[in-house]
């Protein structure tokens, strides 16, 4: 998979060199390229924003530098890319969405700032025959300073589902929100030592009875889901 990320703060994306994403890059499973939007500005101040038409607070990112940046990425791409725009006004990003992103060959993340990106950018690339489409996603019901943090979330959620990235492929199947686990949160987990600060690991997990263990985990997951996310039950 190839992932391009365009931002006015490319250094914000440094965590993509670490952990699972970094290992996937080192293993050749993932090609990540980070681009500075200001490299495509046309004035001496490297401006990428202007005042909004119709008035109102804040600034809007201009279409021109975005068009230049995205066209340059497309010219160097082998497959038609999907343009992903993190935005509070997007569709909800969830585990099934991450699974879908993981199936695509090329993703391009456009990290907006200020009041967002001129809406004509999404409209233009949605109509382009040499792009696979435009996807606008929100990672939660809150507003961030820009799209970079949301892009990091989406990239990691998708990349860990690429075959070969996780050391144990079954790990993803047991995750909260996974298709195999159903719409339930994962239950509590434990490791050595069996007793820590007067707190003991549940006896059933030490029993060696796999049937009892599976039933216990399922019930704890059901209870946690009911308590914390009743909307999933």
HELIX and SHEET records of a PDB file:
HELIX    1   1 UNK A   10  UNK A   17  5                                   8    
HELIX    2   2 UNK A   19  UNK A   26  1                                   8    
HELIX    3   3 UNK A   37  UNK A   40  5                                   4    
HELIX    4   4 UNK A   63  UNK A   75  1                                  13    
HELIX    5   5 UNK A   95  UNK A  102  1                                   8    
HELIX    6   6 UNK A  119  UNK A  127  1                                   9    
HELIX    7   7 UNK A  148  UNK A  159  1                                  12    
HELIX    8   8 UNK A  170  UNK A  173  1                                   4    
HELIX    9   9 UNK A  203  UNK A  206  5                                   4    
HELIX   10  10 UNK A  210  UNK A  228  1                                  19    
HELIX   11  11 UNK A  230  UNK A  232  5                                   3    
SHEET    1   A 5 UNK A  31  UNK A  36  0                                        
SHEET    2   A 5 UNK A   2  UNK A   7  1                                        
SHEET    3   A 5 UNK A 106  UNK A 110  1                                        
SHEET    4   A 5 UNK A  82  UNK A  92  1                                        
SHEET    5   A 5 UNK A 133  UNK A 138  1                                        
SHEET    1   B 2 UNK A  49  UNK A  51  0                                        
SHEET    2   B 2 UNK A  59  UNK A  61 -1                                        
SHEET    1   C 2 UNK A 195  UNK A 196  0                                        
SHEET    2   C 2 UNK A 199  UNK A 200 -1                                        
END                                                                             
